[in-house]
Amino acid sequence: MSICLVLMITNSLDELLTAASSKFNITAKRIFNVQGGEIDDINLVRDDDVLYVSCGEDFIPKDKLCSQNQLNTCSEWITLNVGGKYFTTTRDTLTKKEPMSMLARMFTDATDTGQRILPSRQDKNGAFLIDRSPTYFEPLLNYLRHGQIILDSNVNAAGVLAEARFYGIEGAIDILTAMADEEELQRSGLVSFTRKDVLKAIMSTPTTSELRFQGVNFVGADLSKLDLRNINFKYAIMRGCSLAGSNLSGCCFERADLSYANLQGAQLIRVRMLCANLAAADLHSCNFEDPLGVPANMEGVNLKGANLEGSIMAAVNLRVATLKNAILRNCILRSAVLAGADLECCDLSGSDLHDANLRGANFKDAAFDLMLTPLHMSQTIR
């Protein structure tokens, strides 16, 4: 509030402060000119000067004060009324991270970006009104603050995604799309299990009980270097899963999808993989040989384009398996059953096929360079 008063210039600055204190009923401590400069010498005051008195605080010239129609751009703090709930934040939070969003354009001067400021009415408290859901707005405001989307258990990712699209917060849209897809998988029962989920199940299951992950989705999961012996993975979806270095002895992978999975160096003793899909899987240096002589059963398995180089596969049952374009270089396939298998374009260079059953197998364009033992007719007709 401003009060005008005409005073006669006294002999000293102290006398002027005393007179002002008496007239305004305050404790006047500082005097400023209209430009905001502080007067510290009475000789600097002229007859027609307009002066401002202060109790000690700095003086801000009137032409530098923020006006309401400037959207509080001179103030760091802004209050929003979103669907009846108040949110207080800074102008930088709303404008810096997503400069092209609707919120940024609401609180950025047109002179800064060349874009029109979007109109927004204000309530009786001066808060800017936005007729949207406050529940879904709060995670977006936090994203603008620290760059992370964190949702409470009762907040739907799809709902926040819809709001992110409304406000044009592009960075949040990508994150929320993935979260909404994950929620949809959970609702459909196809939620992807993680390494943590598997470890928790292993630790909570007695050693005398069978652990079953039948039909469970493990797409892309990291299960490398784990002891997973004798687990039932029948019909499991393990596409792109990492099982490198894991002990999978005695596991059942019947009709499981292990395409593009990484099983490098895994122990696969006595595994049951009937009709499993291991297309393009990496089984480099795996061990299938059981010291007690129980063979791994991989009848009808799809190993098209798979890499089994250097694997120990003695006595393994690969009857009617698909091994087209597979790499079996330097493999030990002694006494292996490959009857009826499709070995077209398969690379068996340097492998040991002694006493293997190859009757009815398709060898079209297969490579047999540097074989440890020559293929005899008796092997192919047994």
C-alpha positions in Angstrom: 0.0 0.0 0.0 1.3 3.5 -0.9 0.6 6.7 1.0 1.7 10.1 -0.3 3.0 12.8 2.0 4.9 16.0 1.3 7.8 16.7 3.7 10.3 19.5 3.9 13.9 18.4 3.4 15.7 18.6 6.7 19.4 19.0 7.5 20.3 15.4 7.8 19.1 11.9 6.7 18.4 10.9 10.4 16.0 13.9 10.8 14.2 12.8 7.6 13.9 9.2 8.9 12.6 10.5 12.2 10.0 12.7 10.5 8.9 9.9 8.3 8.6 7.5 11.3 6.4 10.0 13.1 4.1 10.7 10.1 3.7 7.1 9.0 3.7 5.6 12.6 6.5 3.2 11.6 10.2 2.7 12.3 11.7 4.1 9.1 15.2 2.8 8.5 15.9 3.2 4.8 14.9 5.7 2.0 14.8 4.9 -1.7 14.3 6.9 -4.9 11.8 5.7 -7.6 14.4 3.7 -9.4 15.0 1.6 -6.3 18.3 3.2 -5.4 18.9 3.7 -1.7 19.5 7.3 -0.4 22.5 7.5 2.0 23.3 11.2 1.7 20.7 14.0 2.3 22.5 16.1 -0.3 21.4 13.7 -3.0 17.7 14.6 -2.5 16.2 17.3 -4.7 13.1 19.4 -4.0 10.7 17.6 -6.4 12.0 14.1 -5.7 9.6 11.3 -4.9 11.0 9.1 -2.1 10.0 5.7 -0.6 10.4 4.8 3.0 11.2 1.3 4.2 11.3 -0.4 7.6 14.4 -2.3 6.5 13.4 -4.5 3.6 14.6 -3.9 0.1 12.5 -1.7 -2.2 11.2 -3.2 -5.5 10.2 -0.5 -8.0 6.6 -0.6 -9.1 7.4 -1.3 -12.8 9.2 -4.5 -11.8 6.4 -6.0 -9.8 4.6 -9.0 -11.3 1.1 -8.4 -12.5 -1.7 -11.0 -12.4 -2.0 -11.2 -16.2 1.7 -12.1 -16.5 0.9 -15.6 -15.2 3.2 -15.1 -12.2 6.2 -15.5 -14.4 8.3 -13.3 -12.1 7.5 -15.7 -9.2 9.2 -19.1 -8.9 6.1 -20.6 -7.2 2.9 -21.4 -9.0 -0.3 -23.0 -7.7 -2.6 -25.2 -9.8 -6.1 -26.3 -9.0 -6.5 -29.6 -10.8 -10.0 -31.0 -10.5 -10.4 -29.3 -7.1 -7.0 -30.4 -5.6 -4.2 -27.9 -5.1 -0.6 -28.5 -6.4 2.1 -26.0 -5.7 5.3 -26.2 -7.8 7.9 -24.0 -9.4 7.7 -22.4 -12.9 11.0 -24.2 -13.8 9.4 -27.6 -13.0 6.6 -26.9 -15.4 8.7 -25.5 -18.2 12.2 -26.9 -18.3 11.9 -30.7 -18.7 9.1 -30.7 -21.3 9.2 -27.3 -23.0 6.6 -28.2 -25.6 4.0 -29.5 -23.2 0.7 -27.7 -22.6 1.8 -26.9 -19.0 5.1 -25.4 -20.2 3.3 -23.2 -22.8 0.8 -22.0 -20.1 3.7 -20.7 -18.0 6.2 -19.5 -20.6 6.2 -16.0 -21.9 5.3 -15.8 -25.6 8.4 -13.7 -26.1 10.5 -16.6 -24.9 9.3 -19.2 -27.3 7.3 -17.3 -29.9 4.2 -19.3 -29.0 0.9 -18.1 -27.6 0.3 -18.6 -23.9 -2.6 -20.8 -23.4 -5.4 -19.1 -21.4 -6.3 -20.4 -18.0 -8.9 -19.1 -15.5 -8.0 -18.6 -11.9 -10.0 -19.4 -8.8 -10.6 -17.0 -5.9 -7.3 -18.0 -4.4 -5.4 -17.2 -7.6 -4.7 -20.9 -8.5 -4.8 -21.8 -12.2 -7.8 -24.0 -12.9 -7.3 -27.2 -14.9 -10.4 -29.5 -15.3 -8.6 -32.9 -15.2 -8.1 -35.7 -12.8 -5.8 -34.8 -9.8 -5.1 -38.5 -9.1 -3.5 -39.0 -12.6 -1.9 -35.5 -12.6 0.2 -36.0 -9.5 2.6 -38.7 -11.0 3.1 -36.5 -14.0 4.0 -33.5 -11.8 6.5 -35.7 -10.0 7.9 -36.9 -13.3 8.5 -33.2 -14.2 10.3 -32.8 -10.9 12.7 -35.8 -11.0 12.2 -37.6 -14.3 10.7 -40.8 -12.8 7.2 -42.3 -13.1 6.3 -43.8 -9.7 2.7 -45.0 -9.3 0.8 -46.0 -6.1 -0.7 -49.4 -6.2 -4.2 -47.9 -6.7 -3.2 -45.8 -9.7 -3.8 -47.1 -13.1 -0.9 -46.6 -15.6 -3.4 -46.4 -18.5 -5.1 -43.5 -16.8 -1.9 -41.6 -16.2 -0.9 -42.3 -19.9 -4.1 -40.7 -21.1 -3.3 -37.6 -19.0 0.3 -37.5 -20.3 -1.1 -37.5 -23.8 -3.5 -34.7 -22.9 -0.7 -32.5 -21.5 1.7 -33.5 -24.2 4.4 -34.8 -21.9 6.2 -36.9 -24.5 8.9 -38.3 -22.2 6.3 -39.8 -19.8 4.3 -41.2 -22.7 7.0 -43.7 -23.6 7.5 -44.9 -20.0 3.8 -45.2 -19.3 3.1 -47.1 -22.5 5.5 -49.8 -21.4 3.9 -49.8 -17.9 0.4 -50.0 -19.3 1.4 -53.0 -21.5 2.9 -54.7 -18.4 -0.4 -54.1 -16.5 -2.3 -55.7 -19.4 0.0 -58.7 -19.3 -0.7 -59.0 -15.6 -4.5 -58.9 -16.1 -4.2 -61.5 -18.9 -2.1 -63.8 -16.7 1.0 -63.5 -18.9 3.1 -61.5 -16.5 6.8 -62.1 -17.0 8.5 -63.7 -14.1 11.9 -62.2 -13.1 15.0 -63.7 -11.5 13.8 -62.4 -8.2 10.5 -64.2 -8.5 12.3 -67.5 -9.3 14.8 -67.2 -6.4 11.9 -66.4 -4.1 10.0 -69.5 -5.3 13.1 -71.7 -4.9 13.8 -70.6 -1.4 10.2 -71.1 -0.3 9.8 -74.6 -1.8 11.0 -77.6 0.3 13.6 -79.8 -1.4 11.1 -82.7 -1.2 8.5 -80.9 -3.3 8.4 -80.4 -7.1 8.8 -76.9 -8.3 6.6 -76.1 -11.3 6.7 -73.1 -13.6 4.4 -74.8 -16.1 3.2 -72.3 -18.8 4.9 -69.4 -17.0 6.1 -66.4 -19.0 9.9 -65.8 -18.6 10.4 -63.7 -21.8 13.8 -62.0 -21.6 14.4 -63.0 -17.9 17.9 -63.4 -16.6 18.2 -66.8 -15.0 21.9 -67.3 -15.7 24.1 -69.3 -13.3 21.3 -70.6 -11.2 20.7 -74.1 -9.8 17.4 -75.0 -11.4 17.6 -78.7 -11.3 14.5 -80.9 -11.7 12.1 -77.9 -12.3 9.1 -78.3 -14.5 9.1 -75.7 -17.3 6.6 -77.5 -19.5 4.9 -75.1 -22.0 6.9 -72.2 -20.4 7.5 -69.1 -22.6 11.2 -68.5 -22.3 11.9 -66.6 -25.5 15.1 -64.7 -25.3 15.7 -65.9 -21.7 19.3 -66.1 -20.4 20.1 -69.5 -18.8 23.8 -69.3 -19.5 25.9 -71.4 -17.0 22.8 -72.6 -15.2 22.3 -76.2 -14.0 19.2 -77.5 -15.7 19.7 -81.2 -15.1 16.5 -83.2 -14.9 14.4 -80.2 -16.0 11.3 -80.7 -18.2 11.1 -78.3 -21.1 8.4 -80.2 -23.1 6.9 -77.9 -25.7 8.5 -74.9 -24.0 9.5 -71.9 -26.2 13.2 -71.3 -25.8 13.7 -69.6 -29.1 16.6 -67.1 -29.1 17.5 -68.1 -25.5 21.0 -68.2 -24.3 22.0 -71.5 -22.7 25.8 -71.2 -23.2 27.6 -73.6 -20.9 24.5 -74.9 -19.3 24.2 -78.4 -17.7 21.4 -80.2 -19.5 21.8 -83.7 -18.2 18.7 -85.9 -18.5 16.6 -83.0 -19.7 13.3 -83.6 -21.4 12.7 -81.3 -24.3 10.2 -83.2 -26.4 8.9 -80.9 -29.2 10.5 -77.8 -27.5 11.3 -74.8 -29.7 14.9 -73.8 -29.5 15.2 -72.1 -32.8 18.2 -69.8 -33.1 19.1 -70.6 -29.4 22.7 -70.5 -28.2 23.7 -73.8 -26.7 27.4 -73.4 -27.2 29.5 -75.8 -25.0 26.5 -77.4 -23.2 26.8 -80.7 -21.5 24.0 -83.3 -22.1 25.9 -86.5 -21.0 24.8 -88.3 -17.9 27.6 -90.3 -16.1 24.9 -92.9 -15.2 23.9 -93.3 -18.8 20.4 -91.8 -18.8 20.1 -89.9 -22.2 18.6 -86.5 -22.7 15.3 -86.7 -24.6 15.0 -84.0 -27.3 12.8 -85.9 -29.7 11.0 -83.6 -32.2 12.8 -80.5 -30.9 13.2 -77.5 -33.1 16.9 -76.5 -33.2 16.7 -74.7 -36.6 19.6 -72.2 -36.8 20.7 -73.1 -33.2 24.4 -73.0 -32.2 25.5 -76.2 -30.3 29.2 -76.0 -31.1 31.4 -77.9 -28.7 28.5 -79.5 -26.8 28.8 -82.9 -25.3 25.7 -84.8 -26.6 26.5 -88.5 -26.3 23.5 -90.7 -26.5 21.1 -87.8 -26.8 17.8 -88.6 -28.4 17.2 -86.2 -31.4 14.8 -88.4 -33.3 12.9 -86.4 -36.0 14.4 -83.2 -34.7 14.8 -80.1 -36.9 18.5 -79.1 -37.1 18.4 -77.2 -40.4 21.2 -74.6 -40.6 22.3 -75.6 -37.0 25.9 -75.4 -36.0 27.2 -78.7 -34.4 30.9 -78.3 -35.0 33.2 -80.3 -32.7 30.2 -81.9 -30.9 30.4 -85.3 -29.2 27.4 -87.2 -30.7 28.5 -90.7 -29.9 25.6 -93.1 -29.9 23.2 -90.2 -30.5 19.8 -90.9 -32.1 19.4 -88.7 -35.1 17.0 -91.0 -37.0 14.6 -89.0 -39.2 16.3 -85.7 -38.2 16.4 -82.8 -40.7 20.2 -82.0 -40.9 19.9 -79.9 -44.1 22.8 -77.4 -44.3 23.8 -78.4 -40.8 27.5 -78.0 -40.0 28.8 -81.2 -38.3 32.5 -80.4 -39.0 34.9 -82.1 -36.5 32.1 -83.9 -34.7 32.2 -87.4 -33.3 29.3 -89.4 -34.7 30.6 -92.8 -33.7 27.8 -95.4 -33.5 25.2 -92.7 -34.0 21.8 -93.7 -35.4 21.3 -91.6 -38.6 18.7 -93.7 -40.4 16.4 -91.6 -42.5 18.1 -88.4 -41.7 18.2 -85.6 -44.3 21.9 -84.7 -45.0 21.3 -82.3 -47.9 24.2 -79.8 -48.1 25.3 -80.8 -44.6 29.0 -80.3 -43.8 31.1 -83.2 -42.5 34.6 -81.8 -42.8 37.3 -83.1 -40.4 35.1 -85.8 -39.0 36.7 -87.7 -36.1 35.3 -91.0 -37.4 34.1 -91.7 -40.9 30.4 -92.2 -41.5 29.6 -95.8 -42.5 26.6 -97.2 -44.2 25.8 -99.2 -41.1 25.3 -96.1 -39.1 22.7 -94.7 -41.5 20.6 -97.8 -41.8 20.4 -99.0 -38.2 
